Amino acid sequence: MGPVTHTENPRSTSTSDAAAPSVSTLVDAEIDDVPAAEPTRVGSRRALVYLGLCLVLIGLNLRTVFSSFSAVLPEVTSDAGLPGWAVVVLTTVPVTLLGVFAPLAPVLARRLGAERVLFGAMAVLTAGLLLRPADLPGAGHLPALLAGTAACGAAIALCNVLLPGLVKRDFPHRLGLMGGLYTTAICASAALGAGFTYPVFNATGHWAPALWFWAVPAAVVMLLFLPVAVRQRHGQHKAVRDGVNVWRSAVAWQVTIFMVLQAMMSFSVFAWLAPILRERGVDGGTAGLIVSASIVLQMLGSLFAPALAARFRDQRVINTVVALMTGGGFALSIFGPLELIWLWTGLLGLGQGSLTAVALTMIMLRTRDGHTAAHLSGMMQGVGYGLGSAGTLMVGQLHQATGSFAAAGVLFLAVGALAAVFGYRAGRNRYVGG
């Protein structure tokens, strides 16, 4: 059978795409390339299915870094003798790097090809996961933890930017299916990291194998994706930017600040919810299950919230409600009665998944064309993740200064309220560029 070619290769996205929940996050980072990037070369329909499987499996590795570390944070801190500043840095750096490296992804893809950059990112992610728990002779665990965590953050940043575009470019007739599988895989990766890390720790008796464990699926996916990356022929591309300057748009900044506040809460959940529960007296295994259940509810919110948001002329109400649910759920997980902890974390999960999804859906609903959407997405990822890491930083600093998470509960009531304000403004029926 000859090579499979795609008869349709949409390089732009209209606001109508937002009606499909899973499609709303699929923004093409290579949309400014001239000539346009071609679909991934595959030799048969079976090979196309293989490519789709690889892309979904990559998504399944993009959040375990965050949730696995938090699941055994007390054990790592105690055994490795980590100072307070190191704990704060280790929970903050990977999120910060999501913003720092995001702008480099289209540049690297233009020079090397998106498939090869994705393969390189998975190789770096695997190396970072292997390095992270290492005990270096004469240096201890801290240098390896710092270097490995930084490598993981940089690799995930590249995947975050390029993977949605490949899903959209290579499966134009299966966007609903592939977009749903991709977004679900990312949520599932956080749940897997939270739920399985502590049982591995219990089985092995040490936190290092529990963290090394997550290098195995990353390495498997890297090897599976190697034939796809090698097969690609990449031509010369250049970037041609035109249209709206999103950095000068008030609407773009409202959407971006909404994203910043969302990211502050989202990544603080990944980094700190398990330690919060364990400080409240929940054992490590149960804490992992609670966090996993909360993330499963995030998946439900992320599936249904975008479709609901797209049904309305503006999104002021839904943005406000899910922001308050998230901030309130976070605070109740700290202050609420412990016997209702499943309820509080469930409220947090449902709110957080919905909040993340509607924040990303604003990319489509507040823009008129694919080029503007891609530029707004780049702005949101660079600023959103870069400043959003301040949430994990502040939680760590407040805990270090006060000895408890109570101050963090107050912080996220305030962050949730601010997210509601900017979500209300971002939800108005206006467009970037007027």
C-alpha positions in Angstrom: 0.0 0.0 0.0 1.3 3.4 -0.9 1.9 6.3 1.5 -1.2 7.6 3.2 -1.8 11.3 2.4 -4.2 13.6 4.2 -6.6 15.2 1.8 -7.2 18.0 4.3 -4.6 19.8 6.4 -6.3 22.7 8.2 -3.7 25.2 9.2 -6.1 27.6 10.8 -8.9 27.3 13.4 -12.1 29.3 13.6 -14.1 29.9 16.7 -16.5 27.1 15.6 -13.9 24.6 16.6 -14.5 25.4 20.2 -17.8 23.6 20.1 -15.9 20.3 20.3 -14.4 20.2 23.8 -11.4 18.2 23.0 -10.5 20.3 19.9 -10.4 23.6 21.7 -6.9 23.1 23.1 -5.4 21.9 19.8 -3.5 25.0 18.6 -0.9 24.7 15.9 2.4 26.2 17.1 3.8 26.0 13.5 1.0 28.0 11.9 3.5 30.8 10.9 5.8 28.4 9.0 6.3 29.2 5.3 6.0 26.8 3.5 3.4 25.2 5.8 4.7 22.1 7.7 3.5 18.9 6.1 1.7 16.1 7.9 3.8 13.3 9.4 4.8 10.8 6.7 3.2 7.4 7.3 3.2 4.4 4.9 -0.2 2.9 5.7 -3.4 3.4 7.7 -1.9 1.0 10.3 1.1 3.3 10.5 -1.3 6.2 11.0 -2.9 4.4 13.9 0.6 3.7 15.3 1.3 7.4 15.1 -1.9 8.3 16.9 -1.0 5.8 19.7 2.4 7.3 20.1 1.0 10.9 20.4 -1.5 9.8 23.0 1.3 7.9 24.9 3.5 11.0 24.9 0.6 12.9 26.5 0.4 10.1 29.1 3.9 11.1 30.3 3.5 14.9 30.6 2.3 15.2 34.2 3.7 12.3 36.2 6.8 14.4 36.9 4.7 16.8 39.1 2.3 14.4 40.9 4.9 11.6 41.5 7.3 13.9 43.4 4.6 15.3 45.6 3.3 11.8 46.5 6.6 11.0 48.3 7.7 14.5 49.2 7.9 13.9 53.0 10.1 10.8 52.4 12.4 12.6 49.9 12.7 15.6 52.2 13.6 13.4 55.2 15.9 10.9 53.6 17.8 13.3 51.4 17.9 16.0 54.1 16.6 18.7 51.8 16.6 22.2 53.1 13.4 24.2 52.9 14.5 26.3 49.9 15.3 23.1 47.9 11.8 21.8 48.4 10.3 25.1 47.2 12.7 25.2 44.1 12.0 21.5 43.2 8.2 22.2 43.2 8.5 25.5 41.3 11.3 25.0 38.7 9.5 22.6 36.4 6.4 24.8 36.1 8.6 27.9 35.5 10.4 26.1 32.7 7.1 25.4 31.0 6.9 29.1 30.3 10.6 29.7 29.7 11.0 26.9 27.0 7.6 27.3 25.4 8.7 30.0 22.9 11.7 27.8 21.8 9.4 25.0 20.6 8.3 26.5 17.2 11.9 27.7 16.5 13.3 24.2 17.0 10.5 22.7 15.0 11.2 25.0 12.1 14.8 24.0 12.0 14.5 20.3 12.9 10.9 19.2 12.4 8.3 18.8 15.0 8.6 15.0 15.1 12.3 15.1 15.8 11.9 17.8 18.5 9.2 15.7 20.2 11.6 12.6 20.1 14.4 14.7 21.5 12.1 16.0 24.2 11.1 12.5 25.2 14.8 11.5 25.4 15.5 14.5 27.6 12.4 13.7 29.8 13.6 10.1 30.2 17.1 11.2 31.1 15.7 13.7 33.6 13.6 11.1 35.2 16.6 8.7 35.5 18.8 11.4 36.9 16.3 12.9 39.4 16.6 10.2 42.2 20.3 9.6 41.7 22.7 9.7 44.7 25.8 11.3 43.3 29.1 10.3 45.1 30.2 13.1 47.4 27.3 15.3 46.4 24.2 13.5 47.7 20.7 13.6 46.1 20.2 17.4 45.8 22.2 18.2 42.6 20.6 15.3 40.7 17.2 16.3 41.9 17.7 19.8 40.7 19.2 18.9 37.4 16.8 16.1 36.6 13.8 18.2 37.6 15.0 21.0 35.3 15.5 18.7 32.4 12.0 17.3 32.8 10.4 20.7 32.9 12.2 21.8 29.7 11.2 18.6 27.9 7.5 18.9 28.9 7.5 22.5 27.8 8.4 21.5 24.2 5.8 18.7 24.2 3.1 21.0 25.5 3.6 23.4 22.6 4.1 21.0 19.7 2.0 17.9 20.5 -1.5 19.6 20.1 -0.5 20.8 16.6 0.6 17.4 15.5 -2.6 15.9 16.8 -4.6 18.5 14.8 -2.4 18.3 11.7 -2.2 14.6 11.3 -5.8 13.7 12.2 -8.0 16.3 10.5 -10.9 13.9 10.2 -10.6 12.5 13.7 -10.1 15.7 15.7 -12.9 14.8 18.2 -11.5 11.4 18.9 -7.8 12.3 19.0 -8.3 15.5 20.8 -10.3 13.7 23.5 -7.7 10.9 23.8 -4.9 13.5 24.0 -6.5 15.7 26.7 -7.6 12.7 28.7 -4.1 11.2 28.6 -2.6 14.3 30.1 -5.1 14.3 33.0 -4.6 10.6 33.4 -0.9 11.0 33.7 -1.3 13.2 36.7 -3.7 10.7 38.3 -1.3 7.8 37.6 1.6 9.7 39.2 -0.4 10.5 42.3 -1.9 7.0 42.6 0.9 4.6 41.9 4.0 6.3 43.3 3.4 5.6 46.9 2.5 1.9 46.4 5.8 1.5 44.5 7.5 3.2 47.5 5.8 0.7 49.8 6.8 -2.2 47.7 10.5 -1.2 47.3 11.0 0.5 50.7 12.7 3.6 49.2 11.6 6.7 47.3 14.2 6.5 44.6 12.8 3.5 42.8 9.3 5.0 43.2 10.6 8.0 41.1 12.7 5.9 38.8 9.6 3.9 37.9 8.3 6.8 35.8 11.3 6.7 33.5 10.2 3.3 32.2 7.0 4.5 30.4 8.9 7.6 29.1 11.7 5.4 27.7 9.2 3.0 26.1 7.3 5.8 24.3 10.7 7.3 23.2 11.6 4.1 21.5 8.2 3.6 20.0 8.4 7.1 18.5 11.9 6.7 17.2 10.9 5.2 13.8 8.4 8.0 13.3 11.0 10.7 13.9 13.7 9.0 11.8 11.3 8.7 8.8 10.6 12.4 8.5 12.1 14.6 5.9 12.2 18.2 6.9 12.6 21.1 4.5 13.6 24.7 5.1 11.0 26.9 6.8 10.8 30.4 7.9 8.4 32.3 10.1 6.1 34.9 8.6 4.2 36.8 11.2 1.2 38.9 10.3 -2.2 39.9 11.7 -3.0 41.0 15.2 -0.4 41.8 17.8 -1.8 40.0 20.8 0.7 41.7 23.2 -1.1 45.0 22.6 -4.6 43.6 23.1 -6.5 44.3 26.4 -8.6 41.2 25.7 -5.5 39.0 25.3 -4.1 40.2 28.6 -7.4 39.5 30.4 -7.4 36.0 29.0 -3.7 35.6 29.8 -4.1 36.8 33.4 -7.0 34.4 33.8 -4.6 31.6 32.6 -1.9 32.8 35.1 -4.3 32.5 38.0 -5.6 29.2 36.8 -2.0 27.8 36.5 -1.2 29.1 40.0 -3.9 26.9 41.4 -3.5 23.9 39.0 0.2 23.3 39.5 -0.1 24.0 43.3 -2.6 21.1 43.4 -0.1 18.8 41.6 2.7 19.9 43.9 1.1 20.3 47.3 -2.3 18.6 47.6 -0.7 15.3 48.7 1.6 16.9 51.2 -1.4 18.9 52.5 -3.4 15.8 53.1 -0.5 14.0 54.7 0.1 16.9 57.1 -3.6 16.6 58.1 -2.9 13.0 59.1 -3.9 11.1 55.9 -1.6 8.2 55.2 0.5 8.2 52.0 -1.5 5.6 50.2 -4.8 7.1 50.9 -3.6 10.6 50.1 -2.5 9.3 46.7 -5.9 7.8 46.1 -7.6 11.0 47.1 -5.5 13.1 44.7 -6.1 10.6 41.9 -9.8 10.7 42.4 -9.7 14.5 42.4 -7.8 14.4 39.1 -10.3 12.0 37.6 -13.0 14.6 38.4 -10.7 17.1 36.7 -10.9 14.9 33.6 -14.7 15.1 33.7 -14.7 18.8 34.1 -12.2 19.2 31.2 -14.5 17.1 29.0 -17.8 18.9 29.6 -16.9 22.5 30.5 -15.7 23.7 27.1 -18.9 22.5 25.3 -21.0 24.2 27.9 -18.9 27.4 27.6 -19.3 27.4 23.8 -23.1 27.2 24.0 -23.3 30.7 25.5 -22.7 34.0 23.8 -20.3 34.9 26.6 -18.6 32.9 29.3 -18.7 35.3 32.3 -20.9 33.1 34.5 -19.1 29.8 33.9 -15.6 31.4 34.3 -16.6 33.0 37.6 -18.3 29.8 39.0 -15.4 27.4 38.2 -12.8 29.8 39.5 -14.7 30.1 42.9 -15.2 26.4 43.0 -11.4 25.8 42.6 -10.3 28.4 45.1 -13.0 27.3 47.6 -12.2 23.6 47.1 -8.5 24.2 47.7 -9.2 26.2 50.9 -11.7 23.6 52.2 -9.1 20.8 51.6 -7.0 22.7 54.1 -9.6 24.0 56.6 -12.7 21.8 56.1 -13.6 18.8 58.4 -11.3 15.9 57.6 -14.1 13.4 57.5 -15.5 15.3 54.4 -12.1 15.5 52.7 -13.3 13.4 49.7 -16.0 16.0 49.1 -13.6 19.0 49.4 -11.1 17.5 47.0 -13.8 16.4 44.7 -15.1 20.0 44.5 -11.5 21.1 43.9 -11.0 18.5 41.1 -14.2 19.3 39.3 -13.6 23.0 39.6 -10.0 22.8 38.5 -10.6 20.6 35.5 -13.4 22.9 34.3 -11.3 26.0 35.0 -8.3 24.8 33.1 -10.5 23.7 30.1 -12.4 27.0 29.9 -9.2 29.0 30.2 -7.8 27.2 27.2 -11.1 27.4 25.4 -10.9 31.2 25.6 -8.1 30.9 23.0 -10.7 30.0 20.4 -13.6 32.0 21.7 -11.8 35.2 21.9 -10.0 35.0 18.5 -11.3 35.2 14.9 -8.6 33.1 13.1 -6.0 30.4 13.5 -3.0 32.8 13.4 -4.3 35.0 16.2 -5.2 31.9 18.2 -1.7 30.4 17.9 -0.1 33.7 19.0 -2.5 34.0 21.9 -1.7 30.4 22.9 2.0 31.2 22.8 1.4 34.3 25.0 -0.7 32.4 27.4 1.8 29.5 27.8 4.8 31.8 28.1 3.3 34.2 30.6 0.8 31.8 32.1 3.2 29.0 33.1 6.1 31.4 33.8 4.1 33.5 36.3 1.8 30.6 37.3 4.7 28.9 39.0 4.5 31.7 41.6 1.7 29.7 43.1 3.8 26.7 44.0 6.5 29.0 45.1 4.3 31.0 47.4 2.7 27.9 49.0 6.2 26.5 49.7 7.5 29.8 51.2 4.4 30.2 53.3 4.6 26.7 54.6 8.3 27.2 55.4 7.7 30.5 57.2 4.6 29.4 59.2 5.0 25.7 59.6 1.5 24.9 58.2 -0.6 25.2 55.1 -3.2 27.5 56.7 -1.7 30.6 55.0 -1.8 28.8 51.7 -5.6 28.3 52.2 -6.1 32.0 52.6 -3.9 32.6 49.6 -6.0 30.5 47.3 -9.2 32.0 48.5 -7.7 35.3 47.2 -6.3 33.7 44.0 -9.7 32.1 43.3 -11.5 35.4 43.8 -9.0 37.2 41.4 -9.5 34.4 38.9 -13.2 35.0 39.1 -12.7 38.7 38.4 -10.4 38.2 35.4 -12.5 35.2 34.2 -15.6 37.5 34.2 -13.7 40.1 32.1 -12.2 37.5 29.8 -15.6 35.9 29.3 -17.2 39.0 27.7 -18.2 38.6 24.1 -15.2 40.5 22.7 -12.3 39.5 20.4 -8.6 40.0 20.3 -8.0 42.8 17.8 -11.5 44.2 18.1 
